[in-house]
């Protein structure tokens, strides 16, 4: 990667929400499309039918795309666990929790999405499988700056993110997931991970991750951590362990972030 922060940044309008403590038990992001209301009992019934099937299939396979119903009332659903929690209890727990919370968060919407640390779940009356979606998202950046030299940190982060991205895009890797870590000093390690939804082509995954990384330049330069989240992918780096199984290290003081909505 040339200069990591030299990506051309698409003009983005950001809405500052708040400083927040990020709890792993809470959803990272949710989206409820108010332009697509549940306008029939059949759609509601199809959502009720699709959710338990998403839970059961994803708990076993780590990823599922399926549909229920017909015509304009047909509902499509996608669910997947993060690449490093496949075939674990965390995958099952996360998808089950997501299936319950998404209806509480979006009770009247026929297009709804929710992301937790270990899983993502989405349903819609429009068939979205294979379609790149960066129409809106969310970014968290740590309120604290790194102590390392900015140019040195930029180069190390860029190289590490490149490595994780290449792993996610490797055609031998069907899960669209990559990660990496590198020691910055005897006392500090940088961790990064990337994930695309598994319905995307290699090209679409690459485009999504490039868009997500592009946000680093505008929001996350010199920050101790960052998460850029879209419906089709997310990317993250931190200065504390983030791979499963998550370390018991105390990160309370490091988990204060500024939270912004992103609009193209």
C-alpha positions as CSV (number, residue, x, y, z in Angstrom):
1,X,0.0,0.0,0.0
2,X,1.4,3.4,-0.9
3,X,0.8,6.0,1.8
4,X,-1.9,4.4,3.9
5,X,-3.8,7.7,4.4
6,X,-3.4,8.9,0.8
7,X,-6.7,7.3,-0.3
8,X,-8.9,9.8,-2.1
9,X,-11.6,10.4,0.6
10,X,-15.1,10.5,-0.8
11,X,-16.9,13.5,0.5
12,X,-18.9,12.4,3.5
13,X,-21.3,14.1,5.7
14,X,-20.9,13.0,9.3
15,X,-23.3,13.4,12.2
16,X,-21.5,13.4,15.5
17,X,-23.6,11.4,17.9
18,X,-21.7,11.1,21.2
19,X,-18.6,9.8,23.0
20,X,-19.4,6.3,24.0
21,X,-18.0,3.3,25.9
22,X,-18.2,0.4,23.5
23,X,-19.5,-2.8,25.2
24,X,-19.0,-6.1,23.4
25,X,-22.4,-7.2,24.6
26,X,-24.2,-4.4,22.8
27,X,-24.7,-4.2,19.0
28,X,-22.0,-2.3,17.2
29,X,-24.4,-1.0,14.6
30,X,-28.0,-1.4,13.5
31,X,-30.0,0.0,10.6
32,X,-33.8,0.3,10.3
33,X,-35.0,1.5,6.9
34,X,-38.0,3.7,7.6
35,X,-38.8,3.9,3.9
36,X,-39.7,0.2,3.9
37,X,-42.3,-0.5,6.4
38,X,-43.9,-3.9,7.1
39,X,-47.2,-3.3,5.3
40,X,-48.7,-6.8,5.3
41,X,-49.2,-9.7,7.7
42,X,-47.5,-11.9,5.2
43,X,-44.2,-10.0,5.4
44,X,-44.4,-10.1,9.1
45,X,-45.1,-13.8,9.0
46,X,-42.2,-14.4,6.6
47,X,-39.8,-12.5,8.9
48,X,-41.0,-14.6,11.8
49,X,-40.3,-17.7,9.7
50,X,-36.9,-16.7,8.4
51,X,-35.3,-15.7,11.7
52,X,-35.2,-19.1,13.4
53,X,-34.0,-20.7,10.2
54,X,-31.2,-18.2,10.0
55,X,-30.2,-19.0,13.6
56,X,-30.2,-22.8,13.1
57,X,-28.4,-22.8,9.8
58,X,-25.8,-20.2,10.7
59,X,-25.0,-21.9,14.0
60,X,-23.9,-24.9,12.1
61,X,-22.6,-23.4,8.8
62,X,-21.3,-20.0,10.0
63,X,-23.2,-18.4,7.1
64,X,-26.7,-18.6,5.5
65,X,-28.7,-16.8,2.8
66,X,-32.3,-17.9,2.4
67,X,-35.8,-16.6,1.7
68,X,-39.4,-17.1,2.7
69,X,-42.7,-16.3,0.9
70,X,-43.4,-15.2,-2.6
71,X,-44.1,-12.2,-4.7
72,X,-43.9,-8.8,-3.1
73,X,-44.2,-10.3,0.3
74,X,-41.1,-12.5,-0.1
75,X,-38.4,-11.8,2.6
76,X,-34.6,-12.5,2.1
77,X,-32.3,-13.0,5.0
78,X,-28.6,-13.3,5.5
79,X,-26.6,-14.1,8.6
80,X,-23.0,-14.9,9.3
81,X,-20.5,-15.2,12.1
82,X,-17.1,-13.6,12.1
83,X,-14.5,-15.7,10.5
84,X,-12.6,-16.6,13.7
85,X,-15.7,-17.7,15.7
86,X,-17.0,-20.3,13.2
87,X,-18.1,-23.6,14.9
88,X,-18.0,-22.0,18.4
89,X,-20.7,-21.4,21.0
90,X,-20.1,-17.7,20.5
91,X,-21.4,-18.0,16.9
92,X,-24.6,-19.6,18.0
93,X,-25.1,-17.2,21.0
94,X,-24.5,-14.2,18.8
95,X,-26.8,-15.1,16.0
96,X,-29.6,-16.0,18.4
97,X,-29.2,-12.7,20.3
98,X,-29.1,-10.8,17.0
99,X,-32.4,-12.5,15.8
100,X,-34.2,-11.3,18.9
101,X,-32.7,-7.8,19.1
102,X,-33.2,-6.9,15.4
103,X,-37.0,-7.1,15.8
104,X,-36.9,-5.1,19.0
105,X,-34.7,-2.4,17.3
106,X,-36.6,-2.4,14.0
107,X,-40.2,-3.6,14.9
108,X,-41.9,-2.0,11.9
109,X,-39.3,-2.2,9.1
110,X,-39.0,-4.7,6.3
111,X,-35.4,-3.8,5.8
112,X,-33.3,-4.3,8.9
113,X,-29.7,-5.0,9.8
114,X,-27.7,-5.6,12.9
115,X,-24.0,-6.2,13.7
116,X,-22.5,-7.5,16.9
117,X,-18.8,-8.1,17.5
118,X,-19.1,-11.7,16.4
119,X,-22.0,-11.8,13.9
120,X,-24.1,-9.9,11.4
121,X,-27.8,-10.4,10.5
122,X,-30.0,-8.8,7.8
123,X,-33.3,-9.2,6.2
124,X,-35.1,-7.3,3.4
125,X,-38.0,-7.7,0.9
126,X,-35.5,-6.9,-1.9
127,X,-33.0,-9.6,-2.9
128,X,-29.6,-8.2,-2.0
129,X,-27.4,-11.2,-2.2
130,X,-24.1,-10.5,-4.0
131,X,-24.8,-6.7,-4.1
132,X,-22.1,-4.4,-2.7
133,X,-23.7,-2.0,-0.1
134,X,-21.8,1.0,1.2
135,X,-24.9,3.3,1.1
136,X,-24.5,4.1,4.8
137,X,-22.5,3.0,7.7
138,X,-20.9,3.9,11.0
139,X,-17.4,4.6,12.2
140,X,-16.0,4.5,15.7
141,X,-12.6,6.0,16.4
142,X,-10.7,6.0,19.7
143,X,-10.6,9.4,21.4
144,X,-6.9,8.9,22.3
145,X,-4.0,9.3,19.9
146,X,-1.1,6.9,19.5
147,X,2.3,7.8,21.1
148,X,4.3,6.4,18.2
149,X,5.7,8.6,15.4
150,X,2.7,9.3,13.0
151,X,4.5,8.3,9.8
152,X,5.9,5.1,11.3
153,X,2.5,4.1,12.7
154,X,0.8,4.9,9.3
155,X,3.3,2.6,7.5
156,X,3.0,-0.3,9.9
157,X,-0.8,-0.1,10.0
158,X,-1.0,0.1,6.2
159,X,1.2,-2.9,5.7
160,X,-0.7,-4.9,8.3
161,X,-4.1,-4.0,6.8
162,X,-2.8,-4.9,3.4
163,X,-1.8,-8.3,4.7
164,X,-5.3,-8.9,6.3
165,X,-7.0,-7.7,3.2
166,X,-5.0,-10.1,1.0
167,X,-6.0,-12.9,3.3
168,X,-9.7,-12.0,3.0
169,X,-9.5,-11.8,-0.8
170,X,-7.5,-15.0,-1.3
171,X,-9.7,-17.2,-3.5
172,X,-8.7,-20.2,-1.3
173,X,-10.4,-18.4,1.6
174,X,-14.2,-18.7,1.2
175,X,-15.1,-16.8,4.3
176,X,-13.9,-13.3,3.4
177,X,-12.0,-12.8,6.6
178,X,-8.5,-11.7,7.4
179,X,-6.5,-10.7,10.4
180,X,-3.0,-9.8,11.5
181,X,-0.9,-8.5,14.4
182,X,2.5,-7.0,14.9
183,X,4.5,-5.8,17.9
184,X,5.1,-2.0,18.0
185,X,7.3,-2.3,21.1
186,X,7.9,-4.9,23.8
187,X,4.8,-3.6,25.5
188,X,2.4,-2.8,22.7
189,X,0.9,-4.8,19.8
190,X,-1.2,-3.7,16.9
191,X,-4.1,-5.9,15.9
192,X,-6.3,-5.7,12.8
193,X,-9.1,-7.7,11.2
194,X,-11.3,-7.3,8.1
195,X,-14.5,-9.1,7.1
196,X,-16.8,-9.1,4.1
197,X,-20.2,-10.8,3.9
198,X,-19.7,-14.1,2.1
199,X,-22.1,-13.5,-0.7
200,X,-19.8,-10.9,-2.2
201,X,-17.5,-11.5,-5.2
202,X,-13.8,-10.9,-4.7
203,X,-14.0,-7.6,-6.5
204,X,-17.0,-6.4,-4.5
205,X,-15.3,-7.4,-1.2
206,X,-12.2,-5.5,-2.3
207,X,-14.2,-2.4,-3.2
208,X,-16.0,-2.5,0.1
209,X,-12.8,-2.8,2.2
210,X,-11.2,0.0,0.2
211,X,-14.1,2.2,1.0
212,X,-13.9,1.3,4.7
213,X,-10.2,1.9,4.9
214,X,-10.6,5.2,3.1
215,X,-12.5,6.4,6.2
216,X,-9.3,6.0,8.3
217,X,-7.8,9.1,6.6
218,X,-10.8,11.3,7.6
219,X,-11.5,10.1,11.0
220,X,-8.9,7.7,12.4
221,X,-5.5,9.2,11.6
222,X,-3.1,8.7,14.6
223,X,-6.0,7.2,16.7
224,X,-5.4,4.2,19.0
225,X,-8.3,2.3,17.4
226,X,-10.9,2.5,14.6
227,X,-13.9,0.5,13.3
228,X,-15.5,1.3,9.9
229,X,-18.7,-0.6,9.4
230,X,-21.0,-1.1,6.4
231,X,-23.6,-3.7,5.5
232,X,-21.2,-5.5,3.2
233,X,-18.0,-5.4,5.3
234,X,-16.2,-4.0,8.3
235,X,-12.6,-3.3,9.2
236,X,-11.0,-2.7,12.6
237,X,-7.7,-2.1,14.3
238,X,-6.9,-1.8,18.0
239,X,-3.9,-1.7,20.4
240,X,-5.4,-4.6,22.5
241,X,-6.3,-8.2,21.6
242,X,-9.4,-8.5,19.4
243,X,-9.2,-12.1,18.0
244,X,-11.3,-14.9,19.3
245,X,-10.9,-16.1,22.0
246,X,-10.8,-12.6,23.3
247,X,-8.1,-12.0,25.9
248,X,-9.2,-11.1,29.5
249,X,-7.0,-8.0,29.4
250,X,-8.8,-5.0,30.9
251,X,-9.6,-2.5,28.1
252,X,-12.1,-0.3,29.9
253,X,-9.9,2.8,29.6
254,X,-9.2,2.1,26.0
255,X,-12.8,1.7,24.8
256,X,-14.0,5.3,24.7
257,X,-14.8,6.2,21.1
258,X,-16.4,8.9,19.1
259,X,-19.3,7.6,17.0
260,X,-20.3,8.9,13.6
261,X,-22.9,8.0,11.0
262,X,-21.6,8.0,7.4
263,X,-23.5,9.0,4.3
264,X,-22.1,8.9,0.8
